[in-house]
């Protein structure tokens, strides 16, 4: 079933566009505006693509934008899919796998995350160096899709060091302070408890969120090089004596969006086609 949905999405995209993107940028909560800066943009609503899930979360526009930036052919996903919306892990990566068939070789993921590292502050940007899959959700469960990769893919280099270095260089050039750290995924949609955050800190996590890990796994499975950014939109539960809200996530993401757009731009300039 998953294979058929991937194939349907790919065949549709192959028919409706002549663009063959080499880099996919997944835009998380409040960051979708970056796609509006693409040149020669072609916008396709997710609902028009056979096999695609539908985004239901505020801040996720649910559109695929194809175009160019600095001469690089891009596919920008304005919104992603989460298991807490009721999708299986394999369903959440159908769009990415369709785009891999279309030709992407590199992936840049952005997300909103809660800060666990107490040296972080809301609005900080963290380059993800590794992850902890605390949600225990894996898009490779079930029959292996051999056309994408092996049954047991190595995850040692899921976050490509050269792409991370390009992000750091772009940040340095534009005077943007960036952190580095480990991202932990929880399933959601409830925010984490203070005890869960404490446990994640002991395990070595610097930030926590509800997305991105399935995409990283699917990319590693297919040999696609990946980098990832977290916008620290709030401090995780128990660190500050205040409740957590999605509105806070969206507002902080909006404030940080300009720096993240500049960082993505600088990254694309460095990696080229």
N, C-alpha and C positions, 0 to 999 in steps of 0.2 A: 504493500500500500504506500509506504513512504517513498520507495523508488519510483512508483508511478506518479506521485505528486511532484517529486523533483523533476522528472522528465517532462511533465506537463508544463511546469513553470519555465523550464529551460526552453522548450520548443516555442512557447509563446514569446518569450523575450527575444529569441533568435529571429522570430518573424517580424516583430514590431520595431526592432532597432538594428541599425547597422553598427552601433557602438560596441566595442569589445574591451571593456574596462580591464585594467591590469591590477588595480588597487581598489579594495572595498573599504569604505569608512562607515562604521556603525555608530550612529549618533544617539546617545542616551538621553535621559530625561532632561528637558529644557535646552538641549544642544542642537536641535534639528535645524536651526536657522543657518548653520554653516552651508547646508546644501543649496541655499538660495544664492550663494556666491559663485556657483559653477558657471562656466562659459558654455555656450551652445547646449544648454540644459534641455533634457527630455524628461518629463515628469510622468510617472506611471503610478496610479493608485494601486495599493496592494489588493484591493477588492477586485481589480480587473485582471489580476494574474492568476490563472488556474493553479490550484494546489497550494497557494500561499495561505497561511493563517491570517487572521485579522487582528490588528492592534486595538486594544481596548483601554489602554492606560492614558490618563491625561498627560500631555507633554510629548506624546508619541503620535506624530501626524499620520503615519501609515502610508508613506509614499516612498517609492524608489526614484531617485534622481540620478540620471546618467549625464555625464558631461566631462569637461576638462578643467584642470587647474595647473598652471605652470607647465603646460604641455603634457601632463599626465592624464590618461583616461581613467576616470573615476566612476565608481558606483557608490552613491551615498544612500544609506538606509535611514530614512527619517522615522525612527522608531523600530523597536525590536519586539520579540515575543518572549513571554515568561511562562515558566511552568505554573506559577500561581494563577495565571489566567485560565488554567484548565488544559493547557497543551502538554503533550508528552515531550521529553527532552528531544526526541528525534524530530518532532514537528517544529520545534523552535529553530532548528537549523536547516529546514527546507530551503528558505531563501538563500542562505549562504552557499549551500551545496548547488543550487541552481546557478548561482553566480560563478562558482568554481568551474562548473561545466562551460559557462560562457567565456571563461578565460582568466579570472583573477588569480594572481600569484602571491599577493600580499594582502594583509588585513590589518586595519587599525581600528581598535574598539575604544569607544568612550563610554563611561557610565557615571552614574551618581552613586556615591558611597558614603557610609558613616565612618568617621574617624575613630579608630581604636587607639592608635598611637597618641599618647597625650601631648606630644610636641606638635601635633597637627592642629590646625584651626580651620573653621568653615571658610571655604573659598580656596583652600590649598589645592594644588594639582599634584597627583601622585602617579609616577610611571610604575606600572605593575611589573615586578620582577618574577613573581611566581604566584601560585594560588593554592588554597586549601578548599577542596570540594566538600564542604561541611553539609551540603544539601544531599550528597550521595546521589546526584542525578547525572546520568551519562547518556549522551545522544547515540552512542554506539551499541547500546543494548539491543538484543535481537540478532537477526541474521546480518552478517557483515556485508556491506556493499563493497565488493571487491574492486569495483571500478574506481573507488575513491581512495582506498588504502587497505593496509593489512588488518587482520583480526586483532592484533595486540600492538597498537602503535606506541612508540616511545614518547614520553612526555617530558624528558629531561631538558629539552630545548624548545618547549612550547612558546616561550617568550624570547624572540630572536634578539641576540645581543647587539647586532649591527643596527637593527631598527631602533632599539632602545637608545643606542648611541646617537642616532640621527635626531631623536626627540630631544636629547640632552643638548646637542649642538644647537638646535633651533631655539631652545629655551635660553641658552647662554647668549646667543646672538641678539635676541630680542629683549634681554633683561628680565626674563620671566623666571621666578623662583619655582623650582620643582622639587618634590620629594620622591623618594623611591620606597617601595615596600611590597609586602605580600597582601594579596586580596583574598578574603574568605567569602565564599558564597553560601547564603542561607536561602531556603526555598521561598519564604514569605507566604502571603503578603503582610503578615504582622511584622512589625519591627522586632528586633531581637530583645530578649530580656537582659537586665543587667548581669545576671549570672552567666548567660550565654556569651556576652561580650567579654566578661572576665575570663571564661574558658578559652575563647578565641585568642585573647591576648597571651595567655600562657602557652598556647600552641604556636605563637609566632606571627599572628595576623596583625597587620597595621590598619586595615580598613575592611569594611564588610558591606556587601550588597546582595542583590537578588538576581543577578544576571551574569552574562559574559562568559562564564566558564563553559557552558555547552558549545558556544561558538568557537572558543579557543581549542577545545577538544576536537571538534569537527575539522578545524583548520589543520591542526597537527596531524590528524588522521590522513588528510589529503596532501600533506607536504607543503601547505601554504604557510609562509613565514608571517608571524604575528607580532604586533605590539599593542599595548593597551594603556589607557589613561583613566584614572578615577578623579572626578571632581569631588572633593570632600565637602559635601553640602550640609553636613551636620555632624556633631559629635555623637557617637553611638550611645545607647542607653546606659545610664548609670554614671557617665562621666560628668555630665552637667545635671543640675537639679531642675530639669525642665522636660516637658513632654515632647515627643517627636511627632512631626506632621509632614505629610507629602507637600503641603504648601511651602514649608520651609525649604524642602529639597528643591522645589521649582524656583523659588526666589533666589536662593544662593547660586543655583545653576545659571540663572539669568545674569546675575552680577558677574560671575566668572566667565561667562560665555565669550566675551571679547578676547580675553587672554588665551582661551582654549582655541578659538578660531585662528589667532595669530600663530599659536604653536603648531596646529595642524598644517597651516600654510607653509611654515618653515620646514616642517617634516617632509611635505610633498616635494618642495624644492630640492631637498637633499637626496631623496631616494630616486627621483626621476622615474622613467619608464623601466 
